[in-house]
Amino acid sequence: MAAMDLVHWSDRPVLRRPLFVIAFEGWNDAGDAATLALDYLAQQWNATPCATIDPEEFYDFTVTRPVVRRTSAVDREIEWPHVELLAAEVPGSGHDMLLLRGVEPQLRWRTFCEAVVSIVSTMGAELVVVLGSMLADVPHTRPVRVSGTTTDVDLARRVGLATPTYEGPTGIVGVLLDALRRAGLPAASFWAAVPHYVHQMPSPKAALALVERSAVLLGAPFDPRALRVAADEYERQVSERVADDEDAAAYVAQLEDAEDYETGVGEDDVARSGETESAGRLRLATADELAADVERFLRDHRREE
């Protein structure tokens, strides 16, 4: 079966120069930050479902189990794990958006990535941004570290991203980015660092950092207020828990000292664990400057095609 045959369309939207945002639950989604960020953007842009990727080929249902839900007093239905594609028209932006969200598949990753690449190509998406989050030795009280990488040397040069140097085990994000690179499709990834000592809590603070960074690169407007409120509440709750444990409070204080020292000496590229090791941060620039840089890159890329 061809990869595109695994994509089931409920609607084939016509979009203006679409950009594509992707996030997966699971190994690449510490603190649920990546999927929280994507869901927030989908809500902000009023995105609506337009397709799914057939789950039968890609999930071990003994690991990611379907769920039975009641639809009435006597009827029930099976809800299968799936990957959903959404589309959004974005007023105030020169681009519309596609968003892809789902659980990281367990099976046939190469075929799965072929299906995603086929969507990117079919819809004429000009840039793909993949979101991820990882556990790290960082304090919850400081600004969230977000690292950005791309395998496209020209894109890296224009917007200040780094080219990845990580070696080691990878998740679906790493495999998908490689598939996009081999297909000649521009792509970047952003990773937020989540404090490992509160890994069980969803992190709207890390999600906010991903939303802010990716929305700037995409040149798309959004209202951050609701997510900022959730981020402040998250920090307050974690601080209360830490304050009740003397050892935890001492440990967080050590992390704060280390973070403050690193920030003070300006070591922006200190090695990080996981997929973002040695990944760079976006250079300091205004949102308008970055948006203009990205637009020039996309224009030049279309000419080369």
C-alpha positions as MATLAB code, in Angstrom:
seq = 'MAAMDLVHWSDRPVLRRPLFVIAFEGWNDAGDAATLALDYLAQQWNATPCATIDPEEFYDFTVTRPVVRRTSAVDREIEWPHVELLAAEVPGSGHDMLLLRGVEPQLRWRTFCEAVVSIVSTMGAELVVVLGSMLADVPHTRPVRVSGTTTDVDLARRVGLATPTYEGPTGIVGVLLDALRRAGLPAASFWAAVPHYVHQMPSPKAALALVERSAVLLGAPFDPRALRVAADEYERQVSERVADDEDAAAYVAQLEDAEDYETGVGEDDVARSGETESAGRLRLATADELAADVERFLRDHRREE';
ca = [
       0.000    0.000    0.000;
       1.328    3.423   -0.969;
       2.064    5.768    1.907;
      -0.487    8.325    0.690;
      -3.198    5.622    0.740;
      -2.768    5.471    4.525;
      -3.961    9.090    4.808;
      -7.755    9.326    5.025;
      -9.101   12.759    4.084;
     -12.414   14.054    5.404;
     -11.769   17.397    3.713;
      -9.023   18.559    1.328;
      -8.598   22.249    2.249;
      -7.203   24.871   -0.118;
      -4.594   26.814    1.853;
      -2.385   29.840    1.216;
       1.291   28.858    1.206;
       0.805   26.564    4.214;
       3.302   25.976    6.988;
       3.215   22.753    9.012;
       3.508   22.235   12.801;
       3.892   18.706   14.235;
       3.995   17.239   17.764;
       3.764   13.702   19.132;
       2.802   12.349   22.531;
       5.270   10.008   24.187;
       9.071    9.913   24.243;
       9.382   13.334   22.587;
       6.838   15.057   24.867;
       8.186   15.525   28.405;
       5.671   17.319   30.573;
       3.208   17.127   27.651;
       4.771   20.430   26.582;
       4.970   19.769   22.837;
       1.381   18.578   22.464;
       0.097   21.289   24.831;
       1.817   23.869   22.610;
       0.352   22.434   19.421;
      -3.137   22.189   20.944;
      -2.924   25.825   22.036;
      -1.935   26.959   18.558;
      -4.731   24.859   17.048;
      -7.220   26.528   19.381;
      -5.820   30.003   18.695;
      -6.053   29.504   14.950;
      -9.446   27.722   15.041;
      -7.966   24.701   13.294;
     -10.380   22.017   12.127;
      -9.728   18.304   11.411;
      -9.245   17.394    7.770;
      -7.511   13.977    7.735;
      -6.202   11.076    9.817;
      -3.414    8.545    9.305;
      -4.634    4.942    9.498;
      -3.599    3.582   12.942;
      -3.745   -0.097   11.963;
      -0.325   -0.030   10.314;
       1.578    1.849   13.003;
       0.376    0.986   16.514;
       0.747   -2.011   18.784;
      -2.686   -1.920   20.370;
      -1.444   -3.887   23.401;
       0.801   -0.880   24.150;
      -1.381    2.002   22.976;
      -4.817    0.591   23.668;
      -8.078    1.716   22.091;
     -10.647    3.197   24.470;
     -14.314    2.238   24.843;
     -16.659    5.201   25.258;
     -20.404    5.318   25.851;
     -22.356    7.254   23.242;
     -25.761    6.723   24.867;
     -27.378    4.732   27.659;
     -27.106    1.553   25.607;
     -24.493    2.203   22.909;
     -20.703    2.260   23.040;
     -17.969    2.895   20.498;
     -14.283    2.111   20.183;
     -11.959    5.110   19.931;
      -8.752    4.031   18.237;
      -5.420    5.818   18.675;
      -4.761    7.918   15.625;
      -2.769   10.762   14.154;
      -4.930   13.736   13.225;
      -4.264   16.458   10.671;
      -5.865   19.863   11.163;
      -5.974   22.929    8.927;
      -6.363   26.589    9.774;
      -6.679   29.868    7.916;
      -4.646   32.435    9.854;
      -5.700   36.080    9.412;
      -2.818   38.487    9.820;
      -0.322   36.007    8.414;
       0.931   35.398    4.904;
       0.453   31.674    5.454;
      -2.234   29.231    6.489;
      -1.344   26.357    8.804;
      -1.418   22.597    8.940;
      -1.031   20.856   12.297;
      -0.368   17.158   12.927;
      -0.856   15.572   16.345;
      -0.876   12.025   17.659;
       0.766    9.362   19.785;
       4.274    8.376   18.701;
       3.763    5.210   16.615;
       5.367    1.926   17.652;
       5.624    0.251   14.234;
       6.851    0.905   10.672;
       8.389    4.313   11.302;
       9.808    4.654    7.801;
       6.418    4.047    6.207;
       4.797    6.406    8.696;
       7.282    9.141    7.837;
       6.662    8.541    4.130;
       2.964    9.187    4.809;
       3.737   12.460    6.594;
       6.141   13.532    3.839;
       3.429   12.784    1.282;
       1.058   15.144    3.147;
       3.704   17.874    3.202;
       4.295   17.475   -0.539;
       0.632   17.135   -1.520;
      -0.418   20.210    0.446;
       2.547   22.248   -0.775;
       3.736   23.072    2.739;
       6.729   25.407    2.554;
       8.216   24.758    6.003;
       7.765   22.095    8.688;
       8.302   22.873   12.385;
       8.423   19.875   14.739;
       7.979   20.461   18.482;
       9.512   18.376   21.254;
      10.311   18.536   24.955;
      12.820   16.682   27.098;
      13.624   16.164   30.778;
      16.676   18.097   31.943;
      18.502   19.385   35.029;
      16.818   22.787   34.966;
      14.886   24.697   37.654;
      11.197   25.433   37.229;
      11.704   29.025   38.430;
      13.811   30.229   35.510;
      12.950   30.957   31.858;
      12.528   27.756   29.847;
      15.429   26.781   27.625;
      14.313   26.251   24.041;
      16.830   24.905   21.557;
      16.295   25.032   17.807;
      17.933   22.995   15.067;
      17.598   22.394   11.347;
      19.405   20.187    8.858;
      18.963   22.899    6.211;
      22.224   24.866    6.260;
      20.707   27.900    4.515;
      17.777   28.069    6.938;
      20.195   27.695    9.872;
      22.289   30.594    8.615;
      19.347   32.903    7.956;
      17.444   32.531   11.230;
      20.221   31.596   13.635;
      19.363   27.932   14.200;
      22.039   25.301   14.736;
      22.645   22.159   12.702;
      22.210   19.093   14.938;
      25.234   17.223   16.311;
      23.427   14.742   18.579;
      24.309   11.051   18.305;
      22.352    8.338   20.092;
      18.862    6.873   20.423;
      16.156    8.909   18.733;
      12.381    9.109   18.586;
       9.940    9.606   15.758;
      10.886   13.307   15.627;
      14.479   12.496   14.651;
      13.382    9.945   12.060;
      10.794   12.310   10.564;
      13.265   15.180   10.316;
      15.674   12.897    8.473;
      12.905   11.827    6.071;
      12.031   15.463    5.372;
      15.707   16.257    4.769;
      16.070   13.410    2.285;
      12.924   14.610    0.502;
      14.427   18.098    0.178;
      11.716   19.687    2.367;
      12.780   22.505    4.743;
      12.211   21.638    8.393;
      13.230   22.821   11.848;
      12.699   21.500   15.347;
      12.289   23.244   18.694;
      12.879   21.484   22.014;
      11.917   22.773   25.452;
      13.726   21.641   28.612;
      11.380   20.415   31.386;
      12.549   19.972   35.027;
      13.036   16.256   35.579;
      11.889   16.436   39.222;
       8.319   17.316   38.168;
       8.115   15.140   35.049;
       4.703   13.818   36.106;
       3.083   17.263   35.801;
       2.071   18.797   32.474;
       4.161   21.921   31.911;
       2.262   24.867   30.417;
       5.382   26.948   31.096;
       7.437   24.861   28.658;
       4.479   24.805   26.254;
       4.339   28.614   26.333;
       8.042   28.804   25.466;
       7.509   26.494   22.480;
       4.465   28.455   21.316;
       6.305   31.758   21.514;
       9.387   30.478   19.695;
       7.567   28.594   16.935;
       4.968   31.332   16.339;
       7.761   33.862   15.834;
       9.452   31.635   13.270;
       6.129   30.978   11.543;
       5.218   34.665   11.533;
       1.749   33.845   12.869;
      -0.184   35.857   15.475;
      -1.509   34.334   18.688;
      -2.762   35.498   22.102;
      -0.532   34.054   24.877;
      -2.577   35.278   27.856;
      -4.385   32.053   28.801;
      -1.205   30.000   28.535;
       0.716   32.571   30.584;
      -1.856   32.288   33.369;
      -1.502   28.496   33.312;
       2.302   28.804   33.311;
       2.243   31.086   36.367;
      -0.059   28.671   38.201;
       2.214   25.746   37.308;
       5.252   27.544   38.733;
       3.332   28.414   41.898;
       2.174   24.832   42.457;
       5.621   23.363   41.887;
       7.205   25.926   44.229;
       4.730   24.975   46.961;
       5.586   21.286   46.583;
       9.314   21.959   46.624;
       9.033   24.193   49.705;
       7.513   21.294   51.656;
      10.622   19.131   51.086;
      13.900   20.419   52.495;
      16.079   18.222   50.261;
      14.101   19.161   47.160;
      14.353   22.862   48.024;
      18.123   22.586   48.402;
      18.418   20.749   45.086;
      16.342   23.342   43.222;
      18.465   26.105   44.765;
      21.575   24.402   43.319;
      19.944   24.254   39.889;
      19.028   27.938   40.152;
      22.608   28.871   41.023;
      23.935   26.863   38.080;
      21.383   28.386   35.696;
      22.094   31.910   36.890;
      25.844   31.399   36.509;
      25.461   29.999   32.988;
      23.185   32.842   31.949;
      25.497   35.381   33.512;
      28.570   34.227   31.572;
      26.550   33.921   28.355;
      27.269   30.269   27.582;
      24.320   29.762   25.267;
      25.482   26.483   23.793;
      26.203   24.399   26.877;
      25.670   20.736   25.998;
      22.214   19.441   26.874;
      21.049   15.903   27.313;
      18.879   14.083   24.760;
      18.027   15.077   21.222;
      18.960   18.745   21.725;
      22.571   18.289   22.790;
      24.654   21.134   21.386;
      21.548   22.591   19.716;
      21.599   26.351   19.297;
      19.177   29.011   20.305;
      17.675   31.545   17.945;
      19.846   34.594   17.661;
      18.557   37.747   19.285;
      16.319   39.482   16.776;
      12.903   41.031   16.637;
       9.895   38.986   15.561;
       9.583   41.119   12.427;
      13.241   40.519   11.520;
      12.885   36.768   11.936;
       9.657   36.694    9.938;
      11.353   38.632    7.134;
      14.330   36.238    7.193;
      12.029   33.229    6.943;
      10.041   34.803    4.089;
      13.223   35.462    2.127;
      14.322   31.884    2.681;
      10.959   30.489    1.522;
      10.960   32.738   -1.551;
      14.459   31.630   -2.534;
      13.632   27.988   -1.867;
      10.626   28.150   -4.216;
      12.813   29.684   -6.939;
      15.337   26.851   -6.635;
      12.567   24.318   -7.152;
];
